[in-house]
Amino acid sequence: MTTSVLITGTSSGIGRATVRQLARRPEFTVYATARNVEAIADLADSGARLLPLDVTDEESMRAAVAAVEATHGQVDVLVNNAGYGEYGPIEEAPLDRVRAQFETNVFGLSRLTQLVLPGMRRAGRGRIVNVSSMGGRLVFPGGGYYHASKYAVEAISDALRQEVRPFGIDVVVVEPGLIRTGFGAVAAKSLGAGDAPAGPYRTMVASVDAAMAKSYANPMLAATPETVARVIERAVTGRRPRTRYLVTAAAWAMVHTRRLLGARVFDAVARLQFR
């Protein structure tokens, strides 16, 4: 029997690259998922099986897990990748959009994890890989609510790792830095959603927007989705995986600079960048 791998958010970017990376391995049966299965039809050519899955819909999540369990007995590996960035000033960001982001980034991840854990416990094994972000370890202006969702993923993962270890289940966090996917464009589009043209944050919003565009276009700072997919493969296949994998040298440098310099110095550096 092959190892079942259920991956969320595979219609683009990191999720799509991860399906292709893992589907090459004969020991895995990879389940690619998306709200619209037609959007991932080509992944079947990679050897993946396709399932509809909306991580904000209870019945959709139950049906996807049941489909995998009907064939394999349990989900052996869950890769919680679905997520996106809702950006904007804390004061002005529309809270209905913030709530929608948390439904996907935090509550969808949490509920799907709850649904696969009974099967993993019965089997006495399992691995959950939560795709967080370097933004779960540091914060830039304009992204507070997105960062908050990833800080939540980090906290949930840390607690879960300790809770399920006695059952033979590993929990791993993957923390990508800047990755050349559609994420940057979605974040930039949302950045000024609640900002009036003459609003008090207009200068900050413009500087954050410009800095994001410049950073994502810089090949020294932004990596490809395939880079993250290879790290996820290591997280899935390692006999004793790390608790965290930071992806890209730039992400490693920023996270550890924040840790070493402290909040005041990091804030001062951010002020220079986001004037």
Residue pairs with C-beta under 8 A, 6 or more apart in sequence:
1 72
1 73
2 26
2 27
2 28
2 29
2 72
3 27
3 28
3 29
3 76
3 77
4 28
4 29
4 31
4 68
4 71
4 72
4 74
4 75
4 76
4 77
5 22
5 28
5 29
5 30
5 31
5 76
5 77
5 78
5 79
5 236
6 31
6 33
6 51
6 64
6 65
6 68
6 75
6 77
6 78
6 79
6 116
7 15
7 18
7 19
7 22
7 30
7 31
7 32
7 33
7 79
7 81
8 15
8 33
8 53
8 55
8 79
8 80
8 81
8 82
8 108
8 109
8 112
9 15
9 33
9 34
9 55
9 81
9 82
9 83
10 16
10 18
10 19
10 32
10 33
10 34
10 40
10 43
10 48
10 81
11 34
11 35
11 36
11 39
11 40
12 181
12 182
13 179
13 181
13 182
13 183
13 225
14 81
14 131
14 176
14 179
14 181
14 225
14 228
14 229
14 232
15 32
15 79
15 81
15 82
16 32
16 40
16 43
16 225
17 224
17 225
17 226
17 228
17 229
18 79
18 81
18 225
18 228
18 229
18 232
18 233
19 30
19 32
19 40
19 43
19 46
19 48
20 43
20 46
20 229
21 226
21 229
21 230
21 232
21 233
22 28
22 30
22 229
22 232
22 233
22 236
23 30
23 43
23 46
23 47
23 48
24 46
24 47
25 233
25 237
28 77
29 49
29 71
29 72
30 46
30 47
30 48
30 49
31 48
31 49
31 50
31 51
31 64
31 67
31 68
32 40
32 43
32 48
32 49
32 50
32 51
33 40
33 50
33 51
33 52
33 53
33 64
34 40
34 52
34 53
35 52
35 53
35 54
35 60
36 52
37 50
37 51
37 52
40 48
40 50
41 50
43 50
44 50
51 64
51 67
51 68
52 60
52 63
52 64
53 60
53 61
53 64
54 60
54 61
55 61
55 82
55 104
55 108
55 109
55 111
55 112
56 100
56 103
56 104
56 107
56 108
58 111
61 108
61 111
61 112
61 115
62 115
65 75
65 112
65 115
65 116
65 119
68 74
68 75
69 75
69 119
73 119
73 122
73 123
74 116
74 119
74 120
74 122
74 123
74 126
75 116
75 119
75 120
75 126
76 120
76 123
76 125
76 126
76 127
77 126
77 127
77 128
77 129
77 236
78 112
78 113
78 116
78 126
78 127
78 128
78 129
79 129
79 131
79 232
79 236
80 109
80 112
80 113
80 128
80 129
80 130
80 131
81 131
82 104
82 105
82 108
82 109
83 104
83 105
83 109
83 131
83 149
84 101
84 104
84 105
84 183
84 186
84 187
85 101
85 143
85 146
85 183
85 186
85 187
85 190
86 93
86 97
86 98
86 100
86 101
86 145
86 146
86 187
86 190
87 93
87 142
87 143
87 145
87 146
87 187
87 188
87 190
87 191
87 208
88 94
88 142
88 145
88 190
88 191
88 192
88 193
88 194
88 195
88 205
89 141
89 142
89 194
89 195
89 201
89 204
89 205
90 144
90 145
91 201
92 194
92 195
92 196
92 199
92 201
93 144
93 145
93 193
93 194
94 193
94 194
97 190
97 193
98 145
101 145
101 146
101 149
102 149
102 152
105 146
105 149
105 150
105 152
105 153
106 149
106 152
106 153
106 156
109 130
109 153
109 156
110 156
113 128
113 160
116 126
116 128
117 126
117 164
117 169
119 126
120 126
120 164
120 167
120 168
120 169
121 164
121 167
121 169
123 168
124 167
124 168
125 168
125 169
126 164
126 167
126 168
126 169
126 170
127 169
127 170
127 171
127 172
127 235
127 236
127 241
128 160
128 164
128 169
128 170
128 171
128 172
129 172
129 173
129 174
129 232
129 235
129 236
130 153
130 156
130 157
130 171
130 172
130 173
130 174
131 174
131 176
131 228
131 232
132 150
132 153
132 154
132 157
132 173
132 174
132 175
133 150
133 175
133 176
133 177
134 175
134 176
134 177
134 246
134 248
134 251
134 254
134 255
135 143
135 146
135 147
135 150
136 147
136 150
136 151
136 153
136 154
136 173
136 175
137 154
137 175
137 255
137 258
137 259
138 147
138 254
138 255
138 258
138 266
139 147
140 147
140 208
140 270
140 274
141 204
141 208
141 270
141 274
142 191
142 204
142 205
142 208
142 274
143 187
143 208
146 187
153 173
154 173
157 171
157 172
157 173
158 243
160 171
161 170
161 171
161 243
164 171
170 241
171 243
172 235
172 241
172 242
172 243
172 244
172 245
173 243
173 244
173 245
174 228
174 231
174 232
174 235
174 244
174 245
174 247
175 244
175 245
175 246
175 247
175 251
175 255
176 223
176 228
176 247
176 248
176 251
177 221
177 222
177 223
177 246
177 247
177 248
177 250
177 251
177 252
177 254
178 184
178 215
178 216
178 221
178 222
178 223
178 248
178 250
178 251
179 222
179 223
179 224
179 225
179 227
179 228
179 247
179 248
180 216
180 222
180 223
180 224
180 225
181 225
184 212
184 213
184 216
187 212
188 209
188 212
188 213
191 205
191 208
191 209
191 212
192 205
192 209
195 201
195 202
195 205
196 202
199 205
203 275
204 274
207 273
207 274
207 275
208 274
211 273
211 274
215 221
215 222
216 222
220 250
221 248
221 250
222 248
223 247
223 248
227 247
227 248
228 247
231 245
231 247
234 241
234 245
235 241
235 242
235 245
246 252
246 255
257 266
258 266
261 269
